[in-house]
Each structure stands twice: as C-alpha cells, then as structure tokens.
Amino acid sequence: MPALTTTSDGFLLHGEPFRILSGALHYFRVHPDQWTDRLRKARLMGLNTVETYIPWNLHQPEPGTLVLDGLLDLPRFLRLAAAEGLHVILRPGPFICAEWDGGGLPHWLTADHDIRLRTSDPRFTDVVDRYLDLLLPPLLPHLAAAGGPVIAVQVENEYGAYGDDIAYLKHLENSLRSRGIEELLFTCDQADGDHLAKGSLPGVLATGTFGSRVDSSLQRLREHQPQGPLMCAEFWIGWFDHWGGPHHGRDAADAAADLDRLLAAGASVNIYMFHGGTNFGYTSGANHHHAYVPTVTSYDYDAPLTESGDPGPKYHAFREVIARHAQVPDEPIPTPAPKLPPTMVELTTRAPLLAALPLADHRPVHAPTDPLSADDLNQRAGYVLYRTTVPTQGAGLLHFAGGVGDRAQVFLDGAPAGVLERERYDETLPVHVPRPGAVLDVLVENQGRVNYGPRIGVPKGLLGPVTLNGAPLQGWDCHPLPLDEVPPAAAFTPAETSTCAEPAFHQGTFEVRKPADAFLALPGWAKGQAWINGFHLGRYWNRGPQRTLYVPAPILRPGANDLVVLELHGTTTAQAHLTETPDLGPKGS
C-alpha cells in the first residue's frame, strides 16, 4: 500500500491527514555540492516536499546506458532530501518539457522520425521500458514503501496539450507498477477541460497546472474530478526567458496572494519553481511556435530562491503565506551567501577554432554529396563545422535548402561572409568568392532542441543541399564539434593583440582567496561559451536579456583558477569580469 493515499477531498500520509506543500527543485540544474543548502532553504520556507523532473536525455546519452553521477546522482539527491526531512515527488516523464533540451527526450530517439513520439507506438514504448528497466532499480530503495522520501510519481507530463492516446498513458502506468513503483501515481495537465480530459487516466489522480485565476482553475479541476484532493502540480510563480526577449518577472505580492487563495481553498501545491537553477552546458531548450526562440542559460525563473540560492522577495512573502496555513520551522530565515570580491581576468592565450581543426578527437565524416545533419552525425549538442571548396570566384548567392539548425556562420578562406539563423533571416546569403577553390566553412550552432509541441525532434546542422548560384556544392567534410570540454593547454599560444576577429578559445587565470559564488560578465564579447576550471557554465550572447553567467562557489578553488571562453565572432577586449551581482536584464512581465 502506498504511503500517500487519497480521500474524497485530501491526502493521507501513513493514514494521517497531509497537505503537500512542495517546491520544484531540479537536481540537474544545481551543483551537487549545493543540494544540501537548497533543500535546507526549502524546508525553512515551510515546504514539506520537493519535486523534480528526471531528464532522460542526460541519464541515458546512448541506448543501454545509465548515468547516475555528478549532477545526475539522483540517489544522492534523494538521500539528502530525506536527511532534511523532506518528501519527494518524482516526475520521470519520459517527456518533461521543463525548457530543457528536447524536453528530455534523447536525441538518438528523436532522430528516428518514423517513431511516433509520446504514443503507444511500440517502437517508442519499448525504448521507454528499456530505460525504466535501468532507471528504476536504483530508485526503489528511496520510495516511501522502503522507508525513503518518494511519496508520489507522475505519469507523463501535461499530456493533454499534446495527445489523447490513453493506451499510451495506461502503458506507462503499467510499466511503473510492474517495475516496483507502489507509490501514488498522478497526471498533471493545464487546468482546461479539454487538456484534463485528454491527459488524465482512469483511476489515477489528476492534478492541474496554473499560475493565476485560482478559483476558476480549481473549479475546472473539480468538474473534471468530482472527488479526491485538489492539487496544483505546477503553480507558476515566474517564467523563463528567451534570447532576444524580455526578462520575465512576477510581483511577489501578486504571486503570494494567489498562493494564499490556493491554500485557503484547501488545495495542495507544488510551487514551480522554488529554485530554478541554471541550464549548465548545452542543456537549455527552445520553443518554436511562430518562430524558433532558444532559452537562455539562466533558469532563475524569478523564483523564491534566486539562481545563486539566495532568498528573494518571494521567499519571504511565501513563507508568510505558508505560516497562515501550516507550521513553519522556528529557525532563522537564511541570509544571502557571500560573494566573490570583484575580480578582473586577463585572457592572455588563444586557440583559433577554424585554424586548429580538427580540435575534436576524431576525423571528420566525409559526405560525397550533400552535408550531413548533426543528427546524422549522432551529435546531441554543440557545433558542426562543414567544409568544402568553391570552384568559381566572384559574386554569388549561397542558398541553403532546408535551412539551418540553428545558427550558421559562413566563412570564405577564413574571412567572415555572413550569418544565417533558423527562420530569422533568409536562407540565401550573398557572398563574394575570392578565388577558384576557395575554402567554404559553415559553422553551425545547435542553440537548444525544441522542448514543447510538435516540433520536438526537428534536426540540427545543415538540413539540405547547398548551392551557389544554383550549382550544387558537394563533397563536404563534416566536423562534429561537441566542444563539451576545453582544448588541451598545448592548443593555446600567447595572444599577440587584445582584440580578435575570428572564432577562438581564449584562456586566462585568476586568483581566489576563498571560493564564493560569483557572476561572469563579458562586456565587449559577442557570443559563445564559458568554462571555469573545466566546468561548463553555459552560453552567453550579447543579444540579452541575460548579461552574466552564474559561477557556483564549488567550482572555484583557493589559488589559481582557469577561465576559458569560446568567442564565436570576435572581441574588442581581452578582459572578463567576475562580479558580485547578476544581470539577467531589466525585469519585464
């Protein structure tokens, strides 16, 4: 029997009345050495539960594998939650959305366009089952039935916004149960009658997702499910940002008033997000409704706990609200963590990207006719460099049939010739070829795989034939450049100037007396990636709104530290700055 059960209007935990007061905290967006701190702050705000998604794409980078270490050490996260006295809600997907690369679906799966994703297509459900065969056994000791913290597990994720294949949902239910999941199962859908009807499963608790209009949302949930607990499984208290868009925020008093309404109605809640964290490395997703828009590196979400783990205005406002409806710990409220003193970093060595090819540890793949997509090259993230020669010189129109996924920089004999972006500019680029046999390089950046809607699985890289004035350009060397690690020290040489006009890695060192959180600012730099001591902070882009990258204290060390920046366009400076305050852009709505 599960530890968490339902009555006609609420929950029982071990037979006693229980209200879920939960907050979303994604372990994979937080440095593992900071999990304890974030969990403690969740409890001190008055929460009794934390919720997390499980990203299939990172836990299983290749079929038949399972990664459970570092940022992905979910069993350790569950042990720490239990030690803090917190319950846990798990949301294993298989689809998670979460503004996460590909919505958590592995690239090696979505690259097979014959498979009908998120349906009862056996080619999909068989792969899901093989993943669960590996994922669930290490988690079973952490279920409440075994004395662990996990009290509930979600089936799929907002499925009613995508499909209505009840046989698929039933298959997932059976897959979880047959593999030892005894705890309460539930579905979650936007609090809309149509979504709830499509995404619910008979005999499984239905929950809603919303951020406002509390009374009407709960009413729709009750109309759909006449008996059982009322729960908002995602109470949206902020929002995420896209590159080139505004920085979203929500007034703390407004969000707190809606939380009060929700709790006054007797409902349970999962605050989305309690602590957003960071899309480290190449993990941020993208939306593609009318146009492709990639998500920024920060997942601050204007949450109660900021990206760096400090209590913000919502933390205090929500704690006051929760105290009206439940007991909160009689302990001091956390204060902001210390920050690193302002530090300037001189980047004194350089490794040009194009000239240093192949930087990857394998040979390029030769395509005798048209270029291969990144998916054809089995590359989840990062970049692909495509290289061929142009037989004729002079002015011409370079055309990319099928477009680019997602952003292409074009070079002729190493000189920049232009930039193309997915559905932002035309797929045709006017160029001047300097000589017969000129080298054409096309550096394509994957800016994040779509995480919501029917465009999940759209490929990356060059997506079709390339022509110049209508004549095919063929014979491509395709260089997969995952660039998830910095080049070896031997690749760097002293920089002769402080400026640079080509894609290059830049390296510098800085001293730290006592490690503390910081924020990396790169004024004068355009677009690229940054690493400190080999830890991949993520993407920066002067398009904004985000202007700084979060630097977690645990990645720093006393003494010398190493900063590497991959700048894709060029820089007017050889300096970077570590600051005490973040800059995520002016807060809009």
Secondary structure, DSSP 8 states (H G I E B T S, - for coil): --SEEE-SSSEEETTEEE--EEEEE-GGGS-GGGHHHHHHHHHHHT-SEEEEE--HHHH-SSTT----SGGG-HHHHHHHHHHTT-EEEEE--S---TTBGGGG--HHHHT-TTS-TTSS-HHHHHHHHHHHHHHSTTTGGGBGGGTSSEEEEE-SSSGGGT---HHHHHHHHHHHHHTT--SEEEEEEES-HHHHHHH--TTSEEEEEESS-HHHHHHHHHHH-SSS--EEEEEE-S---BTTS-B----HHHHHHHHHHHHHTT-EEEEEEEE--B--TT-B-EEESSSEEEB-SB--TT-SB-TTS-B-HHHHHHHHHHHHHS---SS-------B---EEEEEEEEEETTTT---SSS--EEESSS--BTTTTT--SSEEEEEEEESS-EEEEEEETT-EESEEEEEETTEEEEEEETTTS-SEEEEEE-STTEEEEEEEE----B-SSTTTT---EE-S-EEETTEEE--EEEEEE---S---GGG-EE-SSS-B-S-EEEEEEEEESS--BEEEE-TT--EEEEEETTEEEEEEETTSS--EEEE-GGG--SEEEEEEEEESS-BS-SEEEEESS-----B--
